[in-house]
Amino acid sequence: MYNIGICDDGKNICSSLEEMILQYAEKINIPVEIKIWYTGEGLCDYLKERQQIDILFLDIELFEMTGIQAGDFIRNRLEDRGMQIIYISGKSSYARELFKTQPMDFLVKPITQQNINETLELAIKILKKSMEKFEFQIGHDFYYVPFGSILYFSSEGRKIKIFTANGEREFYGKLRDVSKRLSDSFLNIHHSYIVNPEYVMHYAYDTVELMDGTILPISKANRKHIRERIMREG
């Protein structure tokens, strides 16, 4: 079951999006539950109760609380990095403001069925990957962490530290072996660091900055590869 939210102050837009989402869900045979809000305040009040939304279509030009403010609330107040936010707007000039809230996509009205199909296909693919888990061992105990909760790995000698949204753990191993057990979405930026790009706020020539303020180096050997991948996927 995928929980999908629509937040737009236009009732006709909400109805149209709901119809297109249901049409796509029926086409690929997936169960969905759709909730609709007409204000950012209503959306945030719902999320404050720790209610789950997997995919959110969020209008930017809402009354009072804007979509960007609602996105900031989701990412920074609720610390929810897993929700796939798709901004929608009648304008196309918001790229800089949207960057800090890490949207999955940005759709300009009028929105077509093809837009919805392509966006939902990508969102579901990302969600499925985030549900995969990384397994590691500490002593005789085994631990499992969802890929989507991992910020980055660091290596010091024979010790590996795994930094997650809920803290950090340390175990013995080699970073190259860890890399083989991760999804292709993770970035090998350095012989001592692997990062989850979902938590990267800013890429520079020789560093990355994560959403929590952590700055990690990109090695000379990896800079060209990282730049090419950012350009390809950005």
Accessible surface in RSA format (square Angstrom, percent):
REM  Atomic radii and reference values for relative SASA: ProtOr
REM  Chains: A
REM  Algorithm: Lee & Richards
REM  Probe-radius: 1.40
REM  Slices: 20
REM RES _ NUM      All-atoms   Total-Side   Main-Chain    Non-polar    All polar
REM                ABS   REL    ABS   REL    ABS   REL    ABS   REL    ABS   REL
RES MET A   1   133.68  69.2  81.40  53.9  52.28 124.5  81.40  69.2  52.28  69.3
RES TYR A   2    26.48  12.4  26.48  15.1   0.00   0.0  20.15  15.1   6.32   7.8
RES ASN A   3    32.70  22.5  32.70  31.6   0.00   0.0   3.48   8.4  29.22  28.2
RES ILE A   4     1.45   0.8   1.41   1.0   0.04   0.1   1.41   1.0   0.04   0.1
RES GLY A   5     0.00   0.0   0.00   N/A   0.00   0.0   0.00   0.0   0.00   0.0
RES ILE A   6     0.00   0.0   0.00   0.0   0.00   0.0   0.00   0.0   0.00   0.0
RES CYS A   7     0.00   0.0   0.00   0.0   0.00   0.0   0.00   0.0   0.00   0.0
RES ASP A   8     0.97   0.7   0.97   1.0   0.00   0.0   0.00   0.0   0.97   1.0
RES ASP A   9    47.22  33.1  24.41  24.3  22.80  53.9   6.06  14.3  41.15  41.0
RES GLY A  10    24.07  29.7   0.00   N/A  24.07  29.7  24.07  66.0   0.00   0.0
RES LYS A  11   139.28  67.9 133.83  82.1   5.44  13.0  76.58  68.9  62.70  66.8
RES ASN A  12   132.05  91.1 124.01 119.8   8.04  19.4  32.22  77.5  99.83  96.5
RES ILE A  13    55.46  31.6  54.95  40.9   0.51   1.2  55.45  39.9   0.00   0.0
RES CYS A  14     0.68   0.5   0.68   0.8   0.00   0.0   0.68   1.7   0.00   0.0
RES SER A  15    67.38  56.9  62.54  83.5   4.84  11.1  32.02  68.2  35.36  49.5
RES SER A  16    50.94  43.0  44.63  59.6   6.31  14.5  27.98  59.6  22.97  32.2
RES LEU A  17     2.00   1.1   2.00   1.4   0.00   0.0   2.00   1.4   0.00   0.0
RES GLU A  18    54.88  31.5  54.88  41.5   0.00   0.0   4.40   8.5  50.48  41.2
RES GLU A  19   119.74  68.7 115.25  87.2   4.49  10.7  37.16  71.9  82.57  67.4
RES MET A  20    22.41  11.6  22.41  14.8   0.00   0.0  14.91  12.7   7.50   9.9
RES ILE A  21     0.22   0.1   0.22   0.2   0.00   0.0   0.22   0.2   0.00   0.0
RES LEU A  22    85.04  47.4  81.70  58.5   3.33   8.4  81.88  57.5   3.15   8.5
RES GLN A  23   101.42  56.7  95.73  70.0   5.69  13.6  33.09  70.4  68.32  51.8
RES TYR A  24    15.78   7.4  15.46   8.8   0.32   0.8   7.87   5.9   7.91   9.8
RES ALA A  25     5.14   4.7   4.90   7.6   0.23   0.5   4.90   6.9   0.23   0.6
RES GLU A  26   147.25  84.5 124.53  94.2  22.73  54.1  52.82 102.2  94.44  77.1
RES LYS A  27   151.03  73.7 113.71  69.8  37.32  88.9  83.61  75.3  67.42  71.8
RES ILE A  28    68.10  38.8  44.87  33.4  23.23  56.0  52.06  37.5  16.04  43.5
RES ASN A  29   134.57  92.8 116.43 112.5  18.13  43.7  26.36  63.4 108.21 104.6
RES ILE A  30    35.88  20.4  25.11  18.7  10.77  26.0  27.01  19.4   8.87  24.1
RES PRO A  31    76.95  56.1  65.65  59.8  11.29  41.0  76.32  63.0   0.63   3.9
RES VAL A  32    27.60  18.2   4.53   4.1  23.07  55.6   4.53   3.9  23.07  62.6
RES GLU A  33    75.05  43.1  70.58  53.4   4.48  10.7  25.82  50.0  49.23  40.2
RES ILE A  34    30.56  17.4   3.92   2.9  26.65  64.2   3.92   2.8  26.65  72.3
RES LYS A  35    70.93  34.6  66.79  41.0   4.14   9.9  31.78  28.6  39.15  41.7
RES ILE A  36    54.44  31.0  27.55  20.5  26.89  64.8  27.55  19.8  26.89  73.0
RES TRP A  37    29.52  11.8  26.10  12.6   3.42   8.0  18.18   9.7  11.35  18.4
RES TYR A  38    92.66  43.3  86.30  49.1   6.36  16.5  59.28  44.5  33.38  41.2
RES THR A  39    61.44  43.7  60.27  61.1   1.17   2.8  51.01  68.5  10.43  15.8
RES GLY A  40     0.00   0.0   0.00   N/A   0.00   0.0   0.00   0.0   0.00   0.0
RES GLU A  41    61.01  35.0  58.93  44.6   2.08   5.0  52.72 102.0   8.29   6.8
RES GLY A  42    26.25  32.4   0.00   N/A  26.25  32.4  22.37  61.4   3.88   8.7
RES LEU A  43     0.08   0.0   0.08   0.1   0.00   0.0   0.08   0.1   0.00   0.0
RES CYS A  44     3.62   2.7   3.62   4.0   0.00   0.0   3.62   9.2   0.00   0.0
RES ASP A  45    77.88  54.6  73.72  73.4   4.16   9.8  26.52  62.4  51.36  51.2
RES TYR A  46    50.90  23.8  43.48  24.7   7.42  19.3  43.11  32.4   7.79   9.6
RES LEU A  47     4.78   2.7   3.00   2.1   1.79   4.5   3.00   2.1   1.79   4.8
RES LYS A  48   110.59  54.0  89.53  54.9  21.06  50.1  44.89  40.4  65.70  70.0
RES GLU A  49   123.71  71.0 104.58  79.1  19.12  45.5  34.71  67.1  89.00  72.7
RES ARG A  50   173.79  73.0 146.20  74.5  27.59  65.7  67.91  92.8 105.88  64.2
RES GLN A  51    82.19  46.0  73.36  53.6   8.84  21.0   5.93  12.6  76.26  57.8
RES GLN A  52   117.02  65.4 102.23  74.7  14.79  35.2  40.62  86.5  76.40  57.9
RES ILE A  53     7.03   4.0   1.02   0.8   6.01  14.5   1.02   0.7   6.01  16.3
RES ASP A  54    16.08  11.3  14.27  14.2   1.81   4.3   3.46   8.1  12.62  12.6
RES ILE A  55     0.06   0.0   0.06   0.0   0.00   0.0   0.06   0.0   0.00   0.0
RES LEU A  56     0.02   0.0   0.02   0.0   0.00   0.0   0.02   0.0   0.00   0.0
RES PHE A  57     0.00   0.0   0.00   0.0   0.00   0.0   0.00   0.0   0.00   0.0
RES LEU A  58     0.00   0.0   0.00   0.0   0.00   0.0   0.00   0.0   0.00   0.0
RES ASP A  59     2.16   1.5   2.16   2.2   0.00   0.0   0.00   0.0   2.16   2.2
RES ILE A  60     4.82   2.7   4.33   3.2   0.49   1.2   4.33   3.1   0.49   1.3
RES GLU A  61    62.97  36.2  47.65  36.0  15.33  36.5  49.60  95.9  13.37  10.9
RES LEU A  62    10.71   6.0   0.06   0.0  10.66  26.8   0.29   0.2  10.42  28.0
RES PHE A  63   153.08  76.6 147.42  91.3   5.66  14.7 150.43  91.2   2.64   7.6
RES GLU A  64   156.23  89.7 116.99  88.5  39.24  93.4  54.85 106.1 101.38  82.8
RES MET A  65    48.76  25.2  44.02  29.1   4.74  11.3  47.23  40.2   1.53   2.0
RES THR A  66    46.50  33.1  46.50  47.1   0.00   0.0  43.24  58.1   3.26   4.9
RES GLY A  67     0.00   0.0   0.00   N/A   0.00   0.0   0.00   0.0   0.00   0.0
RES ILE A  68    38.52  21.9  38.52  28.7   0.00   0.0  38.52  27.7   0.00   0.0
RES GLN A  69    97.81  54.7  91.38  66.8   6.43  15.3  32.42  69.0  65.39  49.6
RES ALA A  70     0.00   0.0   0.00   0.0   0.00   0.0   0.00   0.0   0.00   0.0
RES GLY A  71     0.00   0.0   0.00   N/A   0.00   0.0   0.00   0.0   0.00   0.0
RES ASP A  72    63.10  44.2  63.10  62.8   0.00   0.0  12.18  28.7  50.92  50.8
RES PHE A  73    15.69   7.8  14.45   8.9   1.24   3.2  15.56   9.4   0.13   0.4
RES ILE A  74     0.00   0.0   0.00   0.0   0.00   0.0   0.00   0.0   0.00   0.0
RES ARG A  75     6.81   2.9   6.81   3.5   0.00   0.0   0.23   0.3   6.58   4.0
RES ASN A  76    69.96  48.2  51.30  49.6  18.66  44.9  24.54  59.1  45.42  43.9
RES ARG A  77   171.01  71.8 144.99  73.9  26.03  62.0  48.08  65.7 122.93  74.5
RES LEU A  78    23.97  13.4  17.77  12.7   6.20  15.6  18.10  12.7   5.88  15.8
RES GLU A  79   126.67  72.7 109.53  82.9  17.14  40.8  25.73  49.8 100.95  82.4
RES ASP A  80    44.23  31.0  38.28  38.1   5.95  14.1  13.67  32.2  30.56  30.5
RES ARG A  81    41.21  17.3  29.54  15.1  11.67  27.8   6.57   9.0  34.64  21.0
RES GLY A  82    41.03  50.6   0.00   N/A  41.03  50.6  35.38  97.1   5.65  12.7
RES MET A  83     4.44   2.3   0.89   0.6   3.55   8.4   2.67   2.3   1.76   2.3
RES GLN A  84    10.77   6.0  10.34   7.6   0.43   1.0   0.43   0.9  10.34   7.8
RES ILE A  85     0.00   0.0   0.00   0.0   0.00   0.0   0.00   0.0   0.00   0.0
RES ILE A  86     0.00   0.0   0.00   0.0   0.00   0.0   0.00   0.0   0.00   0.0
RES TYR A  87     0.00   0.0   0.00   0.0   0.00   0.0   0.00   0.0   0.00   0.0
RES ILE A  88     0.00   0.0   0.00   0.0   0.00   0.0   0.00   0.0   0.00   0.0
RES SER A  89     0.00   0.0   0.00   0.0   0.00   0.0   0.00   0.0   0.00   0.0
RES GLY A  90    51.05  63.0   0.00   N/A  51.05  63.0  23.29  63.9  27.76  62.2
RES LYS A  91   120.26  58.7 115.35  70.8   4.91  11.7  70.88  63.8  49.38  52.6
RES SER A  92    87.16  73.7  60.99  81.4  26.18  60.3  24.10  51.3  63.06  88.3
RES SER A  93    87.86  74.2  61.33  81.9  26.53  61.1  52.28 111.3  35.59  49.9
RES TYR A  94    35.83  16.7  35.73  20.3   0.10   0.3  23.45  17.6  12.38  15.3
RES ALA A  95    83.05  76.4  66.72 103.0  16.33  37.1  73.62 103.7   9.43  25.0
RES ARG A  96   214.27  90.0 197.97 100.9  16.31  38.8  81.45 111.3 132.82  80.5
RES GLU A  97    90.66  52.0  76.59  57.9  14.07  33.5  44.22  85.5  46.44  37.9
RES LEU A  98     6.37   3.5   6.37   4.6   0.00   0.0   6.37   4.5   0.00   0.0
RES PHE A  99   104.45  52.3  99.08  61.4   5.36  13.9 103.61  62.8   0.84   2.4
RES LYS A 100   134.66  65.7 134.13  82.3   0.53   1.3  76.41  68.8  58.25  62.1
RES THR A 101     3.22   2.3   3.22   3.3   0.00   0.0   3.22   4.3   0.00   0.0
RES GLN A 102    37.41  20.9  25.86  18.9  11.55  27.5  22.21  47.3  15.19  11.5
RES PRO A 103    38.47  28.0  17.48  15.9  21.00  76.3  17.48  14.4  21.00 130.5
RES MET A 104    35.03  18.1   6.09   4.0  28.93  68.9  14.37  12.2  20.66  27.4
RES ASP A 105    48.31  33.8  41.17  41.0   7.14  16.9   9.36  22.0  38.95  38.8
RES PHE A 106    56.16  28.1  39.53  24.5  16.64  43.3  39.53  24.0  16.64  47.6
RES LEU A 107    16.33   9.1  14.45  10.3   1.89   4.7  16.33  11.5   0.00   0.0
RES VAL A 108    63.22  41.6  49.65  44.9  13.57  32.7  49.65  43.1  13.57  36.8
RES LYS A 109    51.21  25.0  39.14  24.0  12.07  28.7  22.24  20.0  28.97  30.9
RES PRO A 110   123.28  89.8 111.75 101.9  11.53  41.9 115.81  95.6   7.47  46.4
RES ILE A 111    23.52  13.4   4.39   3.3  19.12  46.1   4.39   3.2  19.12  51.9
RES THR A 112    71.79  51.1  66.57  67.5   5.22  12.4  68.37  91.8   3.42   5.2
RES GLN A 113    44.75  25.0  40.46  29.6   4.29  10.2  37.22  79.2   7.53   5.7
RES GLN A 114   116.96  65.4 112.85  82.5   4.10   9.8  33.71  71.7  83.25  63.1
RES ASN A 115    45.14  31.1  43.69  42.2   1.45   3.5   1.63   3.9  43.51  42.1
RES ILE A 116     0.00   0.0   0.00   0.0   0.00   0.0   0.00   0.0   0.00   0.0
RES ASN A 117    29.93  20.6  29.43  28.4   0.50   1.2  11.78  28.3  18.15  17.5
RES GLU A 118    95.45  54.8  88.15  66.7   7.30  17.4  39.39  76.2  56.05  45.8
RES THR A 119     3.87   2.8   2.04   2.1   1.83   4.4   1.83   2.5   2.04   3.1
RES LEU A 120     2.30   1.3   2.30   1.6   0.00   0.0   2.30   1.6   0.00   0.0
RES GLU A 121    96.06  55.2  92.50  70.0   3.56   8.5  23.32  45.1  72.75  59.4
RES LEU A 122    77.77  43.3  76.13  54.5   1.64   4.1  77.63  54.5   0.14   0.4
RES ALA A 123     0.00   0.0   0.00   0.0   0.00   0.0   0.00   0.0   0.00   0.0
RES ILE A 124    11.20   6.4  11.20   8.3   0.00   0.0  11.20   8.1   0.00   0.0
RES LYS A 125   111.10  54.2 107.13  65.7   3.97   9.4  60.59  54.5  50.51  53.8
RES ILE A 126    38.76  22.1  37.71  28.1   1.04   2.5  38.24  27.5   0.51   1.4
RES LEU A 127    17.63   9.8  17.61  12.6   0.02   0.0  17.63  12.4   0.00   0.0
RES LYS A 128   119.35  58.2 113.82  69.8   5.54  13.2  61.57  55.4  57.78  61.5
RES LYS A 129    77.48  37.8  77.17  47.4   0.31   0.7  45.88  41.3  31.60  33.7
RES SER A 130    32.20  27.2  26.13  34.9   6.08  14.0  20.19  43.0  12.01  16.8
RES MET A 131   118.04  61.1 102.19  67.6  15.85  37.7  66.44  56.5  51.60  68.4
RES GLU A 132    85.22  48.9  76.90  58.2   8.32  19.8  37.69  72.9  47.53  38.8
RES LYS A 133   129.40  63.1 101.49  62.3  27.92  66.5  46.17  41.6  83.23  88.7
RES PHE A 134     2.20   1.1   0.54   0.3   1.66   4.3   2.20   1.3   0.00   0.0
RES GLU A 135    71.18  40.9  67.80  51.3   3.38   8.1  17.03  32.9  54.16  44.2
RES PHE A 136     7.55   3.8   1.32   0.8   6.22  16.2   7.55   4.6   0.00   0.0
RES GLN A 137    83.21  46.5  70.49  51.5  12.72  30.3  18.90  40.2  64.31  48.8
RES ILE A 138    55.90  31.8  50.43  37.6   5.46  13.2  53.22  38.3   2.68   7.3
RES GLY A 139    60.89  75.1   0.00   N/A  60.89  75.1  41.70 114.4  19.19  43.0
RES HIS A 140   177.42  97.0 156.58 108.8  20.84  53.3 107.34 110.6  70.08  81.5
RES ASP A 141    83.82  58.7  80.96  80.6   2.86   6.8  13.96  32.9  69.86  69.7
RES PHE A 142   109.35  54.7  85.35  52.9  24.00  62.5  85.35  51.7  24.00  68.7
RES TYR A 143    62.64  29.2  59.77  34.0   2.87   7.5  40.40  30.4  22.24  27.4
RES TYR A 144   127.29  59.4 100.72  57.3  26.57  69.1  69.79  52.4  57.50  70.9
RES VAL A 145    21.30  14.0  21.02  19.0   0.28   0.7  21.30  18.5   0.00   0.0
RES PRO A 146    49.99  36.4  49.99  45.6   0.00   0.0  49.99  41.3   0.00   0.0
RES PHE A 147    12.31   6.2  12.28   7.6   0.03   0.1  12.28   7.4   0.03   0.1
RES GLY A 148    24.51  30.2   0.00   N/A  24.51  30.2  16.56  45.5   7.95  17.8
RES SER A 149    27.61  23.3  26.18  34.9   1.44   3.3   3.43   7.3  24.19  33.9
RES ILE A 150     0.00   0.0   0.00   0.0   0.00   0.0   0.00   0.0   0.00   0.0
RES LEU A 151    15.74   8.8  15.74  11.3   0.00   0.0  15.74  11.1   0.00   0.0
RES TYR A 152    17.61   8.2  17.61  10.0   0.00   0.0   2.21   1.7  15.39  19.0
RES PHE A 153     0.00   0.0   0.00   0.0   0.00   0.0   0.00   0.0   0.00   0.0
RES SER A 154     9.83   8.3   9.24  12.3   0.59   1.4   6.48  13.8   3.35   4.7
RES SER A 155    22.99  19.4  14.47  19.3   8.52  19.6   0.74   1.6  22.25  31.2
RES GLU A 156   123.96  71.2 110.69  83.7  13.27  31.6  46.37  89.7  77.58  63.3
RES GLY A 157    74.22  91.5   0.00   N/A  74.22  91.5  43.96 120.6  30.26  67.8
RES ARG A 158   175.66  73.8 169.17  86.2   6.49  15.5  75.43 103.1 100.24  60.7
RES LYS A 159    86.99  42.4  85.95  52.7   1.04   2.5  36.84  33.2  50.15  53.4
RES ILE A 160     0.00   0.0   0.00   0.0   0.00   0.0   0.00   0.0   0.00   0.0
RES LYS A 161    62.58  30.5  62.44  38.3   0.15   0.3  18.43  16.6  44.15  47.0
RES ILE A 162     0.07   0.0   0.07   0.0   0.00   0.0   0.07   0.0   0.00   0.0
RES PHE A 163    39.77  19.9  39.77  24.6   0.00   0.0  39.77  24.1   0.00   0.0
RES THR A 164    22.04  15.7  12.92  13.1   9.12  21.7   6.14   8.2  15.90  24.0
RES ALA A 165    62.13  57.1  27.98  43.2  34.15  77.7  34.25  48.2  27.87  73.8
RES ASN A 166   140.99  97.2 101.48  98.1  39.51  95.1  36.54  88.0 104.45 101.0
RES GLY A 167    40.60  50.1   0.00   N/A  40.60  50.1  36.80 101.0   3.80   8.5
RES GLU A 168    94.79  54.4  70.60  53.4  24.19  57.6  26.53  51.3  68.26  55.7
RES ARG A 169   115.11  48.3 109.59  55.9   5.52  13.1  27.10  37.0  88.01  53.3
RES GLU A 170    69.19  39.7  58.03  43.9  11.16  26.6  22.11  42.8  47.08  38.4
RES PHE A 171    11.75   5.9   6.62   4.1   5.14  13.4  11.75   7.1   0.00   0.0
RES TYR A 172   138.32  64.6 117.97  67.1  20.35  52.9  84.36  63.4  53.95  66.5
RES GLY A 173    27.72  34.2   0.00   N/A  27.72  34.2  25.47  69.9   2.24   5.0
RES LYS A 174   114.70  56.0 109.50  67.2   5.19  12.4  69.59  62.6  45.11  48.1
RES LEU A 175    16.05   8.9  11.75   8.4   4.30  10.8  11.82   8.3   4.23  11.4
RES ARG A 176   156.18  65.6 144.91  73.9  11.26  26.8  60.38  82.5  95.79  58.1
RES ASP A 177    59.90  42.0  58.43  58.2   1.47   3.5  21.55  50.7  38.35  38.2
RES VAL A 178     1.79   1.2   1.79   1.6   0.00   0.0   1.79   1.6   0.00   0.0
RES SER A 179    33.38  28.2  23.78  31.7   9.60  22.1   7.11  15.1  26.27  36.8
RES LYS A 180   162.91  79.5 125.62  77.1  37.29  88.8  89.74  80.8  73.17  77.9
RES ARG A 181   115.67  48.6  94.34  48.1  21.32  50.8  58.50  80.0  57.16  34.6
RES LEU A 182    19.64  10.9   2.38   1.7  17.26  43.4   3.63   2.5  16.01  43.1
RES SER A 183    19.33  16.3   5.45   7.3  13.88  32.0  13.91  29.6   5.42   7.6
RES ASP A 184   126.88  88.9 111.28 110.8  15.59  36.9  36.03  84.8  90.84  90.6
RES SER A 185    35.72  30.2  32.18  42.9   3.54   8.2  27.57  58.7   8.15  11.4
RES PHE A 186    11.38   5.7   4.66   2.9   6.72  17.5   4.66   2.8   6.72  19.2
RES LEU A 187     3.35   1.9   2.91   2.1   0.44   1.1   3.35   2.4   0.00   0.0
RES ASN A 188    63.06  43.5  60.85  58.8   2.21   5.3  22.55  54.3  40.51  39.2
RES ILE A 189     0.00   0.0   0.00   0.0   0.00   0.0   0.00   0.0   0.00   0.0
RES HIS A 190    35.11  19.2  30.66  21.3   4.46  11.4  10.45  10.8  24.67  28.7
RES HIS A 191   148.08  80.9 123.12  85.6  24.96  63.9 100.91 104.0  47.17  54.9
RES SER A 192    19.79  16.7  19.79  26.4   0.00   0.0   6.21  13.2  13.57  19.0
RES TYR A 193    51.18  23.9  51.18  29.1   0.00   0.0   7.28   5.5  43.90  54.1
RES ILE A 194     1.02   0.6   1.02   0.8   0.00   0.0   1.02   0.7   0.00   0.0
RES VAL A 195     0.00   0.0   0.00   0.0   0.00   0.0   0.00   0.0   0.00   0.0
RES ASN A 196     4.79   3.3   4.79   4.6   0.00   0.0   0.00   0.0   4.79   4.6
RES PRO A 197    32.80  23.9  22.87  20.8   9.93  36.1  23.22  19.2   9.59  59.6
RES GLU A 198    76.32  43.8  70.94  53.7   5.38  12.8  25.93  50.1  50.39  41.1
RES TYR A 199    11.20   5.2  11.20   6.4   0.00   0.0   5.99   4.5   5.22   6.4
RES VAL A 200     7.06   4.6   0.58   0.5   6.49  15.6   0.58   0.5   6.49  17.6
RES MET A 201    42.22  21.9  41.89  27.7   0.33   0.8  29.80  25.3  12.42  16.5
RES HIS A 202    91.24  49.9  91.20  63.4   0.05   0.1  58.36  60.1  32.89  38.3
RES TYR A 203    63.17  29.5  44.10  25.1  19.07  49.6  37.54  28.2  25.63  31.6
RES ALA A 204    42.30  38.9  24.65  38.0  17.64  40.1  35.14  49.5   7.16  19.0
RES TYR A 205   138.56  64.7 124.81  71.0  13.75  35.8  92.84  69.8  45.73  56.4
RES ASP A 206    61.32  43.0  59.80  59.5   1.51   3.6   2.69   6.3  58.62  58.5
RES THR A 207    41.42  29.5  41.42  42.0   0.00   0.0  27.46  36.9  13.96  21.1
RES VAL A 208     0.33   0.2   0.00   0.0   0.33   0.8   0.33   0.3   0.00   0.0
RES GLU A 209    47.97  27.5  47.41  35.9   0.56   1.3   4.21   8.1  43.76  35.7
RES LEU A 210     0.01   0.0   0.01   0.0   0.00   0.0   0.01   0.0   0.00   0.0
RES MET A 211    29.81  15.4   7.38   4.9  22.43  53.4   7.38   6.3  22.43  29.7
RES ASP A 212    91.23  63.9  50.79  50.6  40.43  95.6  42.46  99.9  48.77  48.6
RES GLY A 213    42.49  52.4   0.00   N/A  42.49  52.4  25.45  69.9  17.04  38.2
RES THR A 214    38.27  27.2  28.97  29.4   9.30  22.2  21.36  28.7  16.91  25.6
RES ILE A 215   107.82  61.4  84.10  62.7  23.72  57.2  84.10  60.6  23.72  64.4
RES LEU A 216     8.52   4.7   8.38   6.0   0.14   0.3   8.52   6.0   0.00   0.0
RES PRO A 217    54.02  39.4  53.40  48.7   0.62   2.3  53.56  44.2   0.46   2.9
RES ILE A 218     4.15   2.4   2.69   2.0   1.46   3.5   2.69   1.9   1.46   4.0
RES SER A 219    23.54  19.9  17.10  22.8   6.43  14.8  22.07  47.0   1.47   2.1
RES LYS A 220   170.31  83.1 150.77  92.5  19.54  46.5  93.81  84.4  76.49  81.5
RES ALA A 221    97.22  89.4  58.41  90.1  38.81  88.3  71.31 100.4  25.91  68.6
RES ASN A 222    33.78  23.3  33.78  32.6   0.00   0.0   0.00   0.0  33.78  32.6
RES ARG A 223    41.24  17.3  40.15  20.5   1.08   2.6   6.15   8.4  35.08  21.3
RES LYS A 224   135.26  66.0 134.33  82.4   0.93   2.2  76.62  69.0  58.64  62.5
RES HIS A 225    88.50  48.4  85.56  59.5   2.93   7.5  55.93  57.6  32.57  37.9
RES ILE A 226     2.11   1.2   2.11   1.6   0.00   0.0   2.11   1.5   0.00   0.0
RES ARG A 227   102.62  43.1 101.07  51.5   1.55   3.7  49.14  67.2  53.48  32.4
RES GLU A 228    84.59  48.6  79.23  59.9   5.36  12.8  34.17  66.1  50.43  41.2
RES ARG A 229    25.72  10.8  25.67  13.1   0.04   0.1   6.23   8.5  19.49  11.8
RES ILE A 230    54.17  30.8  48.74  36.3   5.44  13.1  53.74  38.7   0.44   1.2
RES MET A 231   159.45  82.6 129.99  86.0  29.46  70.1 112.58  95.7  46.86  62.1
RES ARG A 232   167.84  70.5 130.78  66.7  37.06  88.2  77.72 106.2  90.12  54.6
RES GLU A 233   117.00  67.2  79.25  60.0  37.75  89.9  40.45  78.2  76.55  62.5
RES GLY A 234    99.59 122.8   0.00   N/A  99.59 122.8  51.63 141.7  47.97 107.4
END  Absolute sums over single chains surface
CHAIN  1 A    13070.9      10757.1       2313.8       6718.7       6352.2
END  Absolute sums over all chains
TOTAL         13070.9      10757.1       2313.8       6718.7       6352.2
